[in-house]
Amino acid sequence: MPDTMIKICGLKTPEAVDAAVDAGATHIGLVHFEPSPRHVSLNDAAKLRRRVPDSVKVVLLLVNMQPAPTGEALDAVQPDVVQFHGNETPEWLALVKEKTRYEVWKAWGLMNAQSLENVLAYESKVDRVLYDAPAKKLPGGNGVPLDWSLLREYHHRIAWGLAGGLTPENVVDAIRTTHAPLVDASSGLESAPGVKDIDRITAFCRAVREA
Ligand SMILES: O=C(O)c1ccccc1N[C@@H]1O[C@H](COP(=O)(O)O)[C@@H](O)[C@H]1O
């Protein structure tokens, strides 16, 4: 089985970005969503983006943004991937995929077996689905794991990844249960909301490699 890809999300400082890259992250995520404690301005996101070597992909996370500001954000940051983490429609994401050079990911709050079927509306319209726990106060970044058993024997028709409450302590179990090709962690690697803990980033990447 190929190595599990690792996305470390919600990075706000050069130190945290460097730590994720050094620890072996394949993707780093920048959140541009003002209500989030992990929000970065487009200017700061562009600066952080420039620190990242070509071997690591940069994911810009947006939530329910209108088309014009979406274009402005993508032009400013020039990520490799755009992760849509709101109620964006399949039609809108298909248009972004068709008209831009960016990889398009859709976060999906996974509630039950039916919602695994419902996400197929995005098949061929996005490059990857990221399963997260259903939205709470924020649409994501809530540190809540989803029910991994839903994914245990599932035959996936869309490339996918696992998010939601992943930590250095539970990620081995998550990978062994779901066989996720990509794992994504954010709030589980923090000492306070929005403050990444470098040791937890390193421990998370080490745990994924040992799974
Ligand atoms: O991190 C946030 O604040 C956030 C805000 C709005 C949408 C998504 C957000 N985070 C993403 O949610 C998943 C799961 O995060 P967690 O590990 O449970 O904290 C992940 O992709 C985050 O980047």
The ligand as an SDF file (V2000), in Angstrom:
LIG
                    3D

 23 24  0  0  0  0  0  0  0  0999 V2000
  -10.0550   24.7740   11.1380 O   0  0  0  0  0  0  0  0  0  0  0  0
  -11.0630   25.4870   11.0970 C   0  0  0  0  0  0  0  0  0  0  0  0
  -11.2460   26.4000   11.9100 O   0  0  0  0  0  0  0  0  0  0  0  0
  -12.0830   25.2490   10.0480 C   0  0  0  0  0  0  0  0  0  0  0  0
  -13.0500   26.2170    9.8570 C   0  0  0  0  0  0  0  0  0  0  0  0
  -14.0070   26.0330    8.8680 C   0  0  0  0  0  0  0  0  0  0  0  0
  -14.0120   24.8970    8.0990 C   0  0  0  0  0  0  0  0  0  0  0  0
  -13.0670   23.9140    8.2910 C   0  0  0  0  0  0  0  0  0  0  0  0
  -12.0940   24.0670    9.2580 C   0  0  0  0  0  0  0  0  0  0  0  0
  -11.1360   23.1020    9.5100 N   0  0  0  0  0  0  0  0  0  0  0  0
  -10.9940   21.8570    8.8330 C   0  0  0  0  0  0  0  0  0  0  0  0
  -11.8660   20.8710    9.3200 O   0  0  0  0  0  0  0  0  0  0  0  0
  -11.2560   19.5900    9.1990 C   0  0  0  0  0  0  0  0  0  0  0  0
  -11.2690   18.8740   10.5380 C   0  0  0  0  0  0  0  0  0  0  0  0
  -10.5750   19.6240   11.4930 O   0  0  0  0  0  0  0  0  0  0  0  0
  -10.2040   19.0360   12.9520 P   0  0  0  0  0  0  0  0  0  0  0  0
   -8.9830   18.1660   12.7720 O   0  0  0  0  0  0  0  0  0  0  0  0
  -11.3800   18.2960   13.4550 O   0  0  0  0  0  0  0  0  0  0  0  0
   -9.8720   20.2300   13.7750 O   0  0  0  0  0  0  0  0  0  0  0  0
   -9.8550   19.8550    8.6660 C   0  0  0  0  0  0  0  0  0  0  0  0
   -9.8290   19.7810    7.2620 O   0  0  0  0  0  0  0  0  0  0  0  0
   -9.6310   21.2720    9.0800 C   0  0  0  0  0  0  0  0  0  0  0  0
   -8.6770   21.9220    8.3490 O   0  0  0  0  0  0  0  0  0  0  0  0
  1  2  2  0
  2  3  1  0
  2  4  1  0
  4  5  1  0
  4  9  2  0
  5  6  2  0
  6  7  1  0
  7  8  2  0
  8  9  1  0
  9 10  1  0
 10 11  1  0
 11 12  1  0
 11 22  1  0
 12 13  1  0
 13 14  1  0
 13 20  1  0
 14 15  1  0
 15 16  1  0
 16 17  2  0
 16 18  1  0
 16 19  1  0
 20 21  1  0
 20 22  1  0
 22 23  1  0
M  END
$$$$
